Amino acid sequence: MSDSDRKEQLTRQLMAAQSRLYAYIASLVHNPDQAHDILQEANVVMLRKLDEVGQDVEFLAWAHKVCYFEVRGHLRDQARDRLRFDETLLERIAEAARQRTGSFEPRVRALFECLDELPDHQRKLIEQRYMADGSVQGMAEALGRPYGSVRQAIYRTRQVLIECVNGKLTGENA
């Protein structure tokens, strides 16, 4: 039998064995979606290695072995990806999150106050850029100004806002 005939025969056997291989994988991972994904990965590996399958190799036993190693790899990757927190660490994370969200409201309030204090042309620039989701390039074209000058004007306005917000927050804490 020629190499191409052997490869075609093995490909047909692989296609015919799909339901059996799926059942085998599903019995190992107990998750139908994961079983489908693992089978697809195993199929890719098997198709790549068809040339290596010798005449004396029992195809289904070989296919089961490939699937088994794919399942092992999947389970190893899944175990590595899981985050496991002990109770103390979880409490620390929760406390840090509570502290951060506590400072959010005063910052937002200060930002809106500072926006109101900006001259109209600067406030409109910030609104166009951030509230209307505008691109700097689009703004430059609409304003008939060079891209760099619009970008610089936005940068300077942001610096004014940062200083204003920090000043208001410092003033509140004093």
N, C-alpha and C positions, 0 to 999 in steps of 0.2 A: 504494500500500500504506500502511495506517495505521501510526502509530507503534507501537501495541500489537502489530500483526501483525508488523512489522519486528523488534521486540524478541523476540517469540516465535520467529521464524525464527532469529535470531542465537543465542538460548538453545539451540535444538535443534542448531544447528551446533556450538556449544560442547560440548554433551553428546556429540555424535557424534565430536568431535575429541579426546576425552580420551586415548585410547591413543596417538594420534600425538603429542600434546603431551607426554605422559609420556615417550615414547621420546626425543623431542627433548631434554627436560630431563635425562634420565638419561645421555644421551650427553655432556652438558656437565659433570655433577657426579660421575659414576661411583659414586654411592651411592644405592641404591634408596630408603632411608628419607628421605634428604634430597630426592630427586627427588619423592616423594609430597608432602612438606611444601611444597616450592616450587610444585608444581602447585596445591595448595590455595590458597596465597597468590595465585597468578596468576589462579585462577578468581574469587576475591573481587574482584580488581582489574578483571578483564574484565566481571564482572556489574555492577559499579558504573559502568563506562564504556560499556555497551551503547548508551546514548542518544547517545553522541558518535560512534559508528561511522556514517560516511556511506554512502549508497547505492552509491557508486562504489568503496568500499574492499573489497578481497578479504579475506574473513574470516580464512582460515587464515594468510595473511601477517601480518595484524594480530595474531592470537593468538600466532604465533611471536615477534613483536617484543615483546609484553608478557611472554612467558615468558623471553625473553632478558634483559630488564631485571630481572626478578625473580631470575634466576640470578646476574647481576652483583651485585645488592644482597646476595644471600645470601653470595656468595664474599667480598665486601668486608667484611661483618659478621663472617664466620668468620675472616678474616685479622686483623681488629682484636681479636677475642676471644682469640686465641692468645697465650699467654705464652711468651716466648722468653728463656731465661736463658743467659748465657755460662757457661763452666766456672768462672770465678772467683766469680761471684755464687752459683752453685749450691753451691760449696764453702763459702762464707760462711754460706749458709742452713743447710746441713747441720751445720756446726759450732755455730751458734746453737741449733739443735734439740737437738744432743747435750748442750750445756751446760744447757739448760733441763730436759731429762729427768733429768739427773744430780742436780738438786736436788729432784726430785719425791719420791723414796723417803724421805729424811729428814723431809720435811714431813708426809707421810702418817703415818709412825711417830709423830711429835710430836703430830699431831692425835689419833690414837687414845689416846695416853698422856693427853692433856689431857681427852678425853672420859671416860676412866676416872676422872679426878680430880674431875669435876663432881659436885655433889650429885645424888641420884637424880631429884628433880623436874626439874632442868634437863636432865639427860641424856635423860630420857624425852621431854621437850619437843622436843629436837633430833632424837631418833630418830623421833618421830611426824612431824615436819615434813619431814625430809630422807631418812631411810632408808625410810620407809613412803610417801613421795611424798604426804604429806597437805597439804591446803590449810589456810591459816590460818583461813578461815571454818569449815571442817568441824571443825577442832580446837576452835575457840571454842564451837561448838554442842555438841560432845561433852563438853567440860569445863564447860559452863554458865557460861562467862565472856564478857565483852564482847570483840569482835573486836580492838579497840585494845589492850586489856591483854595479850592473847595475842601480838599482833604485837610489842609493846614487850618482853615477856618473852623472846621469841625473839631480838630485836635485842640485848638486854643479854647474853644467854647467848653469842651469837656474838662480841660484843666481848670477853668473858672468854676464849673460845677463841682468838681472834686474839692477844691478849696472851700467853696461855700458850704457844701455838705459837712465837711470835716469841722469847719468853724461852728456850724449850728450844733453839731453833736458835742463838740467840746464845750460850747456855751451851755448846753442842756445839762452836761455832767458837772459843770462848775457850781 
